[in-house]
Amino acid sequence: MATKEWKQSINGQTFLISTARDLPHEFVQQAFDNPAMYWAKPISAANMKTLLDNSCTLGLYKLINGDERTPVGMARMITDYVTLAYLTDVYLADEYRSLGLGRWMIHCCREIVQEIPELRFMILLTGSEQAQQLYRRELGMKVMGTEETLAAMGARKAWIPGS
Ligand SMILES: CC(C)(COP(=O)(O)OP(=O)(O)OC[C@H]1O[C@@H](n2cnc3c(N)ncnc32)[C@H](O)[C@@H]1OP(=O)(O)O)[C@@H](O)C(=O)NCCC(=O)NCCS
């Protein structure tokens, strides 16, 4: 996919969201180590490269002096760009929360998936009631049960026989 970028100013600060593959690995490692991202943990440098090589990652940057980028947030979609997009690792550094930047990152994810004509599903897992509101509103998502003749199924690594 060609790189996509979005820019906006909030409270006199300018922010950029970019899908360019240059989000510093160190920022992602720090995010994975942050207690707010309780589902993740730091991984080896080699695995970090593999993870980012195989994801559509949106980096959220604060712009300083016009174009100097400081990473402050991220959202990651694991996708084949045709049928499925799995949204995960939505994160914003503490001091940039509640400004609407989280909603903006999700909105940009929506723009990306809207351009995939044969997409079957956009999916995610969340333990946060508050985050559910965001995904309902911005992505039209709902908690899936068996009522629509589809069962959403999943397994943690440890549940997979032989793990
Ligand atoms: C989730 C997160 C990215 C939201 O970013 P944000 O910039 O603070 O959110 P916004 O200001 O854009 O607010 C949008 C919505 O996000 C949701 N939200 C806000 N704070 C949140 C929080 N701490 N946790 C989960 N959702 C939150 C609310 O539903 C909010 O809706 P509102 O407009 O009615 O207030 C940010 O709080 C974060 O990084 N949290 C830690 C990591 C995390 O929980 N990620 C999501 C896991 S599914």
PDBQT file of the ligand as one rigid body, heavy atoms in Angstrom, charges set to zero:
ROOT
HETATM    1  C1  LIG A 201      -7.334   4.284  23.892  1.00  0.00    +0.000 C 
HETATM    2  C2  LIG A 201      -6.569   5.552  23.625  1.00  0.00    +0.000 C 
HETATM    3  C3  LIG A 201      -5.697   5.419  22.380  1.00  0.00    +0.000 C 
HETATM    4  C4  LIG A 201      -7.629   6.663  23.407  1.00  0.00    +0.000 C 
HETATM    5  O1  LIG A 201      -6.954   7.824  23.042  1.00  0.00    +0.000 OA
HETATM    6  P1  LIG A 201      -7.448   9.287  23.487  1.00  0.00    +0.000 P 
HETATM    7  O2  LIG A 201      -6.773  10.253  22.595  1.00  0.00    +0.000 OA
HETATM    8  O3  LIG A 201      -7.243   9.460  24.937  1.00  0.00    +0.000 OA
HETATM    9  O4  LIG A 201      -8.972   9.256  23.183  1.00  0.00    +0.000 OA
HETATM   10  P2  LIG A 201      -9.800  10.437  22.534  1.00  0.00    +0.000 P 
HETATM   11  O5  LIG A 201      -9.493  11.729  23.239  1.00  0.00    +0.000 OA
HETATM   12  O6  LIG A 201      -9.633  10.426  21.059  1.00  0.00    +0.000 OA
HETATM   13  O7  LIG A 201     -11.248   9.983  22.920  1.00  0.00    +0.000 OA
HETATM   14  C5  LIG A 201     -11.994   9.100  22.084  1.00  0.00    +0.000 C 
HETATM   15  C6  LIG A 201     -12.620   8.012  22.862  1.00  0.00    +0.000 C 
HETATM   16  O8  LIG A 201     -11.597   7.146  23.340  1.00  0.00    +0.000 OA
HETATM   17  C7  LIG A 201     -12.115   6.447  24.449  1.00  0.00    +0.000 C 
HETATM   18  N1  LIG A 201     -11.126   6.555  25.524  1.00  0.00    +0.000 N 
HETATM   19  C8  LIG A 201     -10.674   7.647  26.096  1.00  0.00    +0.000 A 
HETATM   20  N2  LIG A 201      -9.786   7.330  27.049  1.00  0.00    +0.000 NA
HETATM   21  C9  LIG A 201      -9.680   5.994  27.044  1.00  0.00    +0.000 A 
HETATM   22  C10 LIG A 201      -8.935   5.060  27.805  1.00  0.00    +0.000 A 
HETATM   23  N3  LIG A 201      -8.090   5.461  28.776  1.00  0.00    +0.000 N 
HETATM   24  N4  LIG A 201      -9.068   3.761  27.520  1.00  0.00    +0.000 NA
HETATM   25  C11 LIG A 201      -9.894   3.361  26.545  1.00  0.00    +0.000 A 
HETATM   26  N5  LIG A 201     -10.642   4.198  25.808  1.00  0.00    +0.000 NA
HETATM   27  C12 LIG A 201     -10.535   5.507  26.058  1.00  0.00    +0.000 A 
HETATM   28  C13 LIG A 201     -13.406   7.083  24.875  1.00  0.00    +0.000 C 
HETATM   29  O9  LIG A 201     -14.465   6.269  24.415  1.00  0.00    +0.000 OA
HETATM   30  C14 LIG A 201     -13.394   8.393  24.120  1.00  0.00    +0.000 C 
HETATM   31  O10 LIG A 201     -14.685   8.736  23.828  1.00  0.00    +0.000 OA
HETATM   32  P3  LIG A 201     -15.272  10.187  24.198  1.00  0.00    +0.000 P 
HETATM   33  O11 LIG A 201     -14.974  10.996  22.987  1.00  0.00    +0.000 OA
HETATM   34  O12 LIG A 201     -16.713   9.928  24.396  1.00  0.00    +0.000 OA
HETATM   35  O13 LIG A 201     -14.572  10.685  25.430  1.00  0.00    +0.000 OA
HETATM   36  C15 LIG A 201      -5.669   5.967  24.819  1.00  0.00    +0.000 C 
HETATM   37  O14 LIG A 201      -6.469   6.213  25.930  1.00  0.00    +0.000 OA
HETATM   38  C16 LIG A 201      -4.645   4.903  25.190  1.00  0.00    +0.000 C 
HETATM   39  O15 LIG A 201      -3.573   4.839  24.607  1.00  0.00    +0.000 OA
HETATM   40  N6  LIG A 201      -4.944   4.053  26.190  1.00  0.00    +0.000 N 
HETATM   41  C17 LIG A 201      -4.017   3.016  26.641  1.00  0.00    +0.000 C 
HETATM   42  C18 LIG A 201      -3.937   1.868  25.681  1.00  0.00    +0.000 C 
HETATM   43  C19 LIG A 201      -5.314   1.294  25.403  1.00  0.00    +0.000 C 
HETATM   44  O16 LIG A 201      -6.106   1.064  26.297  1.00  0.00    +0.000 OA
HETATM   45  N7  LIG A 201      -5.569   1.044  24.105  1.00  0.00    +0.000 N 
HETATM   46  C20 LIG A 201      -6.836   0.546  23.617  1.00  0.00    +0.000 C 
HETATM   47  C21 LIG A 201      -7.015  -0.889  23.915  1.00  0.00    +0.000 C 
HETATM   48  S1  LIG A 201      -8.409  -1.570  23.061  1.00  0.00    +0.000 SA
ENDROOT
TORSDOF 0
